[in-house]
Amino acid sequence: MLERIAGWIARCRGRAATSLPAAGSPFDSAGPLPVVPQSLADVPGGQSNLVPISALIQPLRVEVLPWPNSDPERGEETLKLFWNDVEIERRSWTSPISPEDLVFEVPVRFLLEGRPVLRYEVTVFNGQTASSAPLTLTIDLTAPALASPDSRLLFDPQVIADGVTVEYLENNGDQVVATLPDYRSPMVGDCIRYYWDRQQGDQDLVEERILTSADLGKSVQLVLSGDLIRQRGDGERHVHYRIIDRAGNVSVASQALILVVKATPAPRLLSRPDLPKASGTSETVVLDLNSLRGALEAFIPQDAGVGSQEPVEMQWAEPASLGAATIKGTPGTLAFTIPYECLAAHSGKTLPLYYKASDDESTRRLVKVLAFRPYAPPPQVLEADSDTLSLAKVGSAARIVQEAWSLISTDQRVKVRVLGPAGAEHTVTAAYPVTQADMDAGVLGSGGTLTVPKAFLQNQPLGSRLLVQVSVSLDAGASWPTASDFELQLTLVA
């Protein structure tokens, strides 16, 4: 009887043992780090887990992730939160734990400068206890300390002595560079805010410069562009700065340095450009394209008052008009070459020539272009023999080619006609646009694109004279001057 009771007790104990989870730690390894949502993301070379000072004026929120081996309904579970090994809060549960239950606050009295360590410890229902990995925060309550006894920015001695002048900006890349005096304990993420004020106390910001690890250990330079200096005008200007570290601590204002600015160029009247290959010196000059040899150059006069660092460009004809060209030059450029392709379209017309320096436009020179007569050999019929065209040598069509003429351009159009006796006429093309490929090849029709059908030739009397005429429009078909015709006369034979 006693043996049967003992067996029953053992079986009951076995069922009780299998009904409970196996004893184990709250975590498989060290628990997840506690989370401080308001801490800043780490930056290379910067302070780790930095808490901004804006988060320290009220209790600091801490979040804990649920642990896997939790079942408080089977036994009480406890979490202890530690700040530098001081227990600051303890919570216990005997019912399921919600995410809101795992949000804690560190009282403000603990939020002192330093590198505090935050961790928590969990005891689960089976009595097993484990600790999370420690999270080391950074609390920085010390504002950057500026250079002492003189915290003013450092400038080129010439700027201190003479001020910021037009000449200085021209000779120094159109900018002024200030050097930040060394200050105590610069850190990655420090923000240098520097100001250029018309009146003391204006706080007129220039820029914010954020320090990186590459800036540490060397002088930090702050740039003031010529555009900004000119925009804020001439006169006495107060330049100063503050430093704000990544935590948000703000330094005292630096001492202000007063600089005199004389950066506005004096009013100027940019004189007319020169076109040496044109005749005349008055407002209107005359250009003869027929006698042009070599490049056509336009010049900014030496005494025009253009700065050596100014962007410049020469304008030939009104922008966007046929044959117009805008020729940009590097700062200091005085000579500009007008493209040959932009010349012939102005035959018999008057066009403006002027230049720009920065946003200023020069006085205009008017260029009167004499009527231009393009030069080229007569057209050729590939099946012709000298001045005779035999029908026997013509297949389905006779092929016409025309060598390129002087000052050819893609602004031009070509008309090709074959004229026979008694008003007979065949138009090969009425207004063919010259292409860059034609210009590169130096000939039109080389691919058999200009042809006269044999049927037209067969309708002409044998022994008659045929005229092959190539007409050129220099202005995209607006006009067809007869002086621009090239002609070939042939006798038609069997």
C-alpha positions as CSV (number, residue, x, y, z in Angstrom):
1,M,0.0,0.0,0.0
2,L,2.7,2.4,0.9
3,E,4.5,1.6,-2.3
4,R,1.5,2.5,-4.4
5,I,1.0,5.9,-2.6
6,A,4.7,6.6,-3.2
7,G,4.3,5.8,-6.9
8,W,1.3,8.1,-7.2
9,I,3.1,11.0,-5.5
10,A,6.0,10.5,-7.9
11,R,3.7,10.6,-10.9
12,C,2.0,13.7,-9.7
13,R,5.3,15.4,-9.2
14,G,6.3,14.4,-12.7
15,R,3.2,16.0,-14.2
16,A,3.7,19.2,-12.1
17,A,7.3,19.4,-13.4
18,T,6.3,19.1,-17.0
19,S,3.6,21.7,-16.6
20,L,6.1,24.5,-15.8
21,P,8.5,26.1,-18.3
22,A,12.1,24.9,-18.0
23,A,14.1,27.1,-15.6
24,G,16.3,29.6,-17.5
25,S,17.8,33.2,-17.7
26,P,15.6,36.1,-18.9
27,F,17.9,36.5,-21.8
28,D,19.9,34.0,-24.0
29,S,22.9,36.3,-23.5
30,A,23.4,39.8,-22.2
31,G,20.1,41.7,-22.4
32,P,19.5,44.4,-25.1
33,L,20.7,47.9,-24.3
34,P,18.2,50.3,-22.8
35,V,17.1,52.9,-25.3
36,V,17.2,56.7,-24.8
37,P,15.2,58.1,-27.7
38,Q,16.4,61.6,-27.3
39,S,20.1,60.8,-27.5
40,L,21.8,62.0,-30.7
41,A,23.0,59.6,-33.4
42,D,26.8,59.1,-33.3
43,V,29.0,60.8,-35.8
44,P,32.5,59.7,-36.7
45,G,35.0,61.1,-34.2
46,G,32.2,62.6,-32.0
47,Q,31.0,62.0,-28.5
48,S,29.0,58.7,-28.3
49,N,25.4,58.5,-27.1
50,L,25.3,62.3,-26.6
51,V,22.2,63.6,-24.8
52,P,21.3,67.2,-26.0
53,I,20.9,69.7,-23.2
54,S,17.3,70.3,-24.4
55,A,16.5,66.8,-23.1
56,L,17.9,67.4,-19.6
57,I,15.4,70.0,-18.4
58,Q,12.9,67.3,-17.6
59,P,13.1,63.6,-16.7
60,L,14.9,61.6,-19.3
61,R,12.8,58.9,-21.1
62,V,14.2,55.4,-21.1
63,E,12.7,52.5,-22.9
64,V,13.3,48.7,-22.3
65,L,12.5,46.0,-24.8
66,P,10.4,43.0,-23.7
67,W,12.5,40.0,-22.7
68,P,11.8,36.6,-24.3
69,N,11.5,34.2,-21.3
70,S,8.7,36.2,-19.6
71,D,5.5,34.7,-18.0
72,P,4.6,36.8,-15.0
73,E,1.2,34.9,-14.5
74,R,3.3,32.0,-13.3
75,G,5.3,34.0,-10.9
76,E,6.2,37.6,-10.1
77,E,8.7,39.3,-12.4
78,T,10.8,42.3,-11.5
79,L,12.8,45.0,-13.4
80,K,15.3,47.3,-11.6
81,L,16.7,50.3,-13.5
82,F,20.2,51.5,-12.5
83,W,22.0,54.8,-13.1
84,N,25.7,54.4,-12.3
85,D,24.8,51.3,-10.2
86,V,22.3,53.3,-8.2
87,E,18.9,51.8,-8.4
88,I,16.5,54.6,-9.4
89,E,13.3,52.6,-10.1
90,R,11.9,49.1,-9.5
91,R,8.8,47.6,-11.0
92,S,7.1,44.2,-10.5
93,W,4.4,42.4,-12.5
94,T,2.1,39.3,-12.0
95,S,0.2,39.9,-15.2
96,P,1.2,40.3,-18.9
97,I,3.6,43.3,-19.4
98,S,2.6,45.9,-21.9
99,P,5.1,48.2,-23.8
100,E,3.9,51.2,-21.8
101,D,5.0,49.3,-18.6
102,L,8.6,49.4,-20.0
103,V,8.9,53.1,-20.3
104,F,10.9,54.8,-17.4
105,E,12.1,58.2,-16.5
106,V,15.4,59.2,-15.0
107,P,14.8,62.1,-12.5
108,V,16.5,65.5,-13.4
109,R,18.6,65.4,-10.3
110,F,20.6,62.5,-11.8
111,L,21.3,64.3,-15.1
112,L,24.7,65.7,-14.3
113,E,27.7,66.2,-16.6
114,G,29.8,63.1,-17.2
115,R,29.6,59.6,-18.7
116,P,26.8,57.9,-16.8
117,V,26.1,54.2,-17.3
118,L,22.5,53.1,-17.7
119,R,21.5,49.4,-17.3
120,Y,18.6,47.3,-16.0
121,E,18.2,44.0,-14.3
122,V,15.4,41.5,-14.8
123,T,14.2,38.6,-12.5
124,V,11.7,36.3,-14.2
125,F,9.0,34.0,-12.6
126,N,11.4,31.2,-12.0
127,G,13.8,33.3,-10.0
128,Q,16.5,33.6,-12.6
129,T,18.1,37.1,-12.8
130,A,20.2,38.7,-15.6
131,S,21.4,42.2,-16.5
132,S,21.3,44.1,-19.7
133,A,24.3,45.3,-21.5
134,P,25.4,48.7,-20.1
135,L,24.7,51.9,-22.1
136,T,27.2,54.6,-21.6
137,L,25.7,58.1,-22.2
138,T,27.5,61.4,-22.6
139,I,26.1,64.4,-20.8
140,D,28.0,67.6,-21.7
141,L,26.9,70.8,-19.9
142,T,30.1,72.8,-20.6
143,A,29.9,75.6,-23.3
144,P,32.9,76.0,-25.6
145,A,35.4,78.4,-24.2
146,L,36.7,81.0,-26.7
147,A,40.2,82.1,-27.2
148,S,41.5,84.4,-24.5
149,P,42.3,87.3,-24.1
150,D,41.4,88.0,-27.7
151,S,38.7,86.0,-29.4
152,R,38.4,88.1,-32.6
153,L,38.6,86.4,-36.0
154,L,42.0,86.7,-37.7
155,F,42.2,88.3,-41.1
156,D,44.9,89.1,-43.7
157,P,46.9,92.2,-42.4
158,Q,46.1,93.9,-45.7
159,V,42.3,93.6,-44.9
160,I,42.9,95.0,-41.4
161,A,45.0,97.9,-42.7
162,D,43.2,98.9,-46.0
163,G,39.7,97.3,-45.6
164,V,37.9,95.0,-48.0
165,T,38.5,96.7,-51.4
166,V,37.5,96.0,-55.0
167,E,41.2,95.4,-55.7
168,Y,41.6,92.9,-52.8
169,L,38.6,90.9,-53.9
170,E,39.9,90.9,-57.5
171,N,43.3,89.6,-56.4
172,N,42.0,87.0,-53.9
173,G,39.4,84.9,-55.7
174,D,36.5,87.3,-54.9
175,Q,36.5,86.3,-51.2
176,V,37.8,87.1,-47.8
177,V,39.0,84.3,-45.6
178,A,39.0,84.6,-41.8
179,T,40.8,82.2,-39.4
180,L,39.1,81.0,-36.3
181,P,41.3,81.5,-33.2
182,D,42.1,78.3,-31.4
183,Y,39.6,77.6,-28.6
184,R,39.5,75.1,-25.8
185,S,38.6,71.5,-26.5
186,P,37.1,71.7,-30.0
187,M,34.8,68.7,-30.8
188,V,33.4,67.1,-33.9
189,G,29.9,68.6,-34.4
190,D,30.8,72.0,-33.0
191,C,28.9,74.6,-35.0
192,I,30.6,77.9,-35.8
193,R,28.1,80.6,-36.5
194,Y,29.6,83.8,-37.9
195,Y,28.1,87.1,-38.6
196,W,28.7,90.2,-40.8
197,D,26.7,93.1,-39.3
198,R,25.9,96.5,-40.7
199,Q,25.2,97.7,-37.1
200,Q,26.5,96.3,-33.9
201,G,24.1,93.7,-32.5
202,D,22.4,93.0,-35.9
203,Q,23.2,89.2,-35.7
204,D,23.2,89.1,-39.5
205,L,24.3,85.5,-40.1
206,V,26.8,84.6,-42.9
207,E,26.9,80.8,-42.5
208,E,27.1,77.9,-40.1
209,R,30.3,75.8,-40.3
210,I,30.0,72.3,-38.7
211,L,33.4,70.8,-37.7
212,T,34.3,67.3,-38.8
213,S,37.1,65.1,-37.6
214,A,39.2,66.4,-40.5
215,D,39.0,69.9,-39.0
216,L,40.5,69.0,-35.6
217,G,44.1,69.8,-35.0
218,K,44.4,72.5,-37.6
219,S,43.2,76.1,-38.2
220,V,39.6,76.5,-39.2
221,Q,38.9,79.0,-42.0
222,L,35.7,80.8,-42.6
223,V,34.9,82.2,-46.0
224,L,33.1,85.5,-46.8
225,S,32.2,85.7,-50.5
226,G,32.5,88.8,-52.5
227,D,28.8,88.6,-53.5
228,L,27.8,88.6,-49.8
229,I,30.1,91.5,-49.0
230,R,28.9,93.6,-51.9
231,Q,25.2,92.7,-51.1
232,R,25.6,94.0,-47.5
233,G,27.2,97.2,-48.8
234,D,30.1,99.5,-48.1
235,G,31.1,101.1,-44.7
236,E,32.1,99.8,-41.3
237,R,31.1,96.1,-40.8
238,H,31.2,94.2,-37.5
239,V,32.3,90.6,-37.9
240,H,32.0,88.1,-35.0
241,Y,31.0,84.5,-34.1
242,R,29.6,82.1,-31.6
243,I,30.3,78.4,-31.1
244,I,27.5,75.9,-30.3
245,D,28.5,72.4,-29.5
246,R,26.6,69.3,-30.6
247,A,24.9,69.0,-27.3
248,G,23.5,72.6,-27.7
249,N,25.8,74.5,-25.3
250,V,26.3,78.0,-26.6
251,S,29.5,80.0,-26.1
252,V,29.6,83.6,-25.2
253,A,29.7,86.0,-28.2
254,S,33.2,86.6,-29.5
255,Q,34.7,90.1,-29.6
256,A,33.7,91.9,-32.8
257,L,36.3,93.1,-35.3
258,I,35.3,96.2,-37.3
259,L,36.4,96.2,-40.9
260,V,36.0,98.9,-43.5
261,V,34.4,97.8,-46.7
262,K,35.0,99.5,-50.0
263,A,33.9,96.7,-52.3
264,T,31.4,98.4,-54.6
265,P,33.0,99.2,-58.0
266,A,32.8,102.8,-59.1
267,P,30.1,103.4,-61.8
268,R,31.6,102.7,-65.2
269,L,30.7,103.2,-68.8
270,L,32.1,100.2,-70.7
271,S,33.4,101.5,-74.0
272,R,32.6,99.9,-77.4
273,P,34.4,96.7,-78.5
274,D,37.0,97.0,-81.2
275,L,36.7,95.1,-84.6
276,P,40.0,95.7,-86.3
277,K,39.2,94.0,-89.6
278,A,36.2,96.4,-90.1
279,S,36.8,99.9,-91.4
280,G,36.0,103.0,-89.5
281,T,36.2,104.1,-85.8
282,S,32.8,105.7,-85.1
283,E,29.8,104.0,-83.7
284,T,29.2,102.2,-87.1
285,V,32.0,100.3,-88.8
286,V,31.9,98.5,-92.2
287,L,32.9,94.9,-92.6
288,D,33.7,93.4,-96.0
289,L,33.4,89.6,-95.8
290,N,34.7,89.2,-99.4
291,S,38.1,90.5,-98.4
292,L,38.2,88.8,-95.0
293,R,41.4,86.7,-94.4
294,G,42.1,84.8,-91.2
295,A,40.0,84.9,-88.0
296,L,37.6,87.7,-87.3
297,E,38.5,88.9,-83.8
298,A,36.6,91.4,-81.5
299,F,38.4,93.0,-78.6
300,I,37.5,94.5,-75.2
301,P,39.6,97.7,-75.0
302,Q,42.4,97.7,-72.5
303,D,41.0,100.8,-70.8
304,A,37.4,99.6,-70.6
305,G,37.6,99.1,-66.8
306,V,36.9,95.4,-66.8
307,G,38.3,93.6,-63.8
308,S,40.7,90.8,-64.2
309,Q,38.4,88.4,-62.2
310,E,35.2,89.4,-63.9
311,P,33.2,86.9,-66.1
312,V,33.1,88.3,-69.6
313,E,31.4,87.5,-72.9
314,M,31.2,89.0,-76.4
315,Q,27.8,89.2,-78.2
316,W,27.7,89.1,-82.0
317,A,24.2,90.2,-83.2
318,E,21.1,90.1,-81.1
319,P,20.9,86.9,-79.0
320,A,18.7,84.1,-80.6
321,S,18.7,85.9,-84.0
322,L,20.0,84.1,-87.1
323,G,23.8,84.1,-87.2
324,A,24.1,85.3,-83.6
325,A,26.9,84.1,-81.3
326,T,27.6,84.5,-77.6
327,I,31.3,83.9,-77.0
328,K,32.2,83.4,-73.4
329,G,35.7,84.0,-72.0
330,T,37.5,83.2,-68.8
331,P,38.0,86.2,-66.4
332,G,40.6,88.5,-67.9
333,T,39.9,87.6,-71.5
334,L,40.0,90.6,-73.9
335,A,40.1,88.9,-77.4
336,F,37.2,86.9,-78.8
337,T,37.0,85.1,-82.2
338,I,33.7,85.3,-84.1
339,P,32.9,81.9,-85.6
340,Y,33.0,81.9,-89.4
341,E,29.6,80.1,-89.5
342,C,28.0,83.2,-88.0
343,L,29.1,85.7,-90.6
344,A,27.4,85.2,-94.0
345,A,23.8,85.4,-92.5
346,H,24.4,89.1,-92.0
347,S,25.3,89.9,-95.6
348,G,23.9,93.3,-96.5
349,K,22.7,93.9,-92.9
350,T,23.7,95.9,-89.8
351,L,24.1,94.1,-86.5
352,P,25.2,95.0,-83.0
353,L,28.4,94.0,-81.4
354,Y,28.9,94.4,-77.6
355,Y,30.2,92.6,-74.6
356,K,29.2,92.0,-71.0
357,A,31.4,92.2,-67.8
358,S,29.5,90.7,-64.8
359,D,26.0,92.1,-65.3
360,D,27.1,95.3,-67.0
361,E,26.7,95.7,-70.8
362,S,29.0,97.7,-72.9
363,T,28.2,100.5,-75.3
364,R,27.2,98.9,-78.7
365,R,29.2,98.9,-81.8
366,L,27.1,98.7,-85.0
367,V,28.6,96.5,-87.8
368,K,27.4,97.2,-91.3
369,V,28.2,94.0,-93.4
370,L,28.6,94.5,-97.1
371,A,26.9,92.1,-99.5
372,F,28.8,88.9,-99.6
373,R,29.4,86.8,-102.7
374,P,30.4,83.3,-101.7
375,Y,33.1,81.7,-103.8
376,A,33.1,78.1,-105.1
377,P,33.8,76.2,-108.3
378,P,30.8,75.5,-110.6
379,P,28.6,72.5,-109.9
380,Q,29.6,69.2,-111.5
381,V,27.5,66.5,-113.2
382,L,29.4,63.2,-112.6
383,E,28.2,61.7,-115.9
384,A,29.3,64.7,-117.9
385,D,32.5,64.9,-120.0
386,S,33.9,68.4,-119.8
387,D,31.0,70.6,-121.1
388,T,29.1,67.7,-122.7
389,L,26.5,65.4,-121.2
390,S,25.9,62.2,-123.1
391,L,22.6,60.4,-122.6
392,A,24.3,57.1,-123.2
393,K,26.3,57.6,-120.0
394,V,23.3,58.4,-117.8
395,G,21.6,55.6,-116.0
396,S,18.2,56.4,-114.3
397,A,19.4,59.9,-113.4
398,A,22.4,62.2,-113.6
399,R,24.2,63.0,-110.4
400,I,25.0,66.6,-109.4
401,V,27.7,67.6,-106.8
402,Q,28.7,71.0,-105.5
403,E,31.9,71.8,-103.7
404,A,31.4,73.8,-100.5
405,W,31.8,77.6,-100.8
406,S,33.4,80.2,-98.5
407,L,31.6,80.9,-95.2
408,I,29.2,77.9,-95.6
409,S,27.1,77.3,-92.6
410,T,24.0,75.3,-91.4
411,D,22.1,78.6,-91.5
412,Q,22.1,78.4,-95.3
413,R,19.7,76.9,-97.8
414,V,20.4,75.5,-101.3
415,K,18.2,75.5,-104.4
416,V,19.4,73.3,-107.3
417,R,17.7,73.6,-110.8
418,V,18.4,72.2,-114.3
419,L,17.2,74.6,-117.0
420,G,16.6,73.5,-120.7
421,P,15.5,75.4,-123.8
422,A,12.0,76.8,-124.2
423,G,11.6,77.3,-120.4
424,A,12.0,73.6,-119.5
425,E,13.0,73.3,-115.9
426,H,13.6,70.6,-113.3
427,T,14.0,71.5,-109.6
428,V,16.3,69.1,-107.9
429,T,15.8,70.7,-104.5
430,A,13.9,73.9,-103.6
431,A,15.5,74.8,-100.2
432,Y,17.9,72.1,-99.0
433,P,19.3,72.9,-95.5
434,V,23.0,72.6,-95.3
435,T,24.1,70.0,-92.7
436,Q,27.2,69.7,-90.6
437,A,28.0,66.5,-92.6
438,D,28.0,68.5,-95.8
439,M,30.4,71.0,-94.2
440,D,32.6,68.2,-92.9
441,A,32.7,66.5,-96.3
442,G,33.3,69.8,-98.2
443,V,30.8,68.8,-100.9
444,L,27.0,68.6,-101.3
445,G,25.4,65.7,-103.1
446,S,28.3,63.3,-102.7
447,G,25.9,60.5,-101.6
448,G,23.8,60.8,-104.8
449,T,21.2,63.0,-103.1
450,L,21.1,65.6,-105.9
451,T,19.9,64.1,-109.2
452,V,18.1,65.0,-112.4
453,P,16.0,62.2,-113.9
454,K,17.0,60.8,-117.3
455,A,13.4,61.2,-118.4
456,F,13.8,65.0,-118.1
457,L,17.0,64.9,-120.1
458,Q,15.4,62.7,-122.8
459,N,12.7,65.3,-123.3
460,Q,15.3,67.9,-124.3
461,P,16.5,68.3,-127.9
462,L,19.9,66.8,-128.6
463,G,22.5,69.6,-129.0
464,S,20.5,71.9,-126.7
465,R,22.3,73.8,-123.9
466,L,21.5,72.9,-120.3
467,L,22.1,75.2,-117.4
468,V,22.8,73.5,-114.0
469,Q,22.2,76.3,-111.4
470,V,23.0,76.1,-107.6
471,S,21.5,79.1,-105.7
472,V,22.5,79.8,-102.1
473,S,20.4,81.6,-99.5
474,L,22.7,83.0,-96.8
475,D,19.8,83.7,-94.4
476,A,17.9,80.4,-94.1
477,G,15.8,81.0,-97.2
478,A,14.7,84.6,-96.5
479,S,16.5,85.9,-99.6
480,W,18.1,84.4,-102.7
481,P,20.7,86.9,-104.1
482,T,21.7,86.1,-107.6
483,A,25.3,86.9,-106.6
484,S,25.2,83.6,-104.7
485,D,24.6,81.4,-107.8
486,F,27.0,78.8,-109.1
487,E,26.4,77.7,-112.7
488,L,27.5,75.0,-115.2
489,Q,26.6,74.9,-118.9
490,L,26.4,71.6,-120.7
491,T,25.6,70.5,-124.2
492,L,23.3,67.5,-124.4
493,V,24.3,64.8,-126.9
494,A,23.3,61.2,-127.6
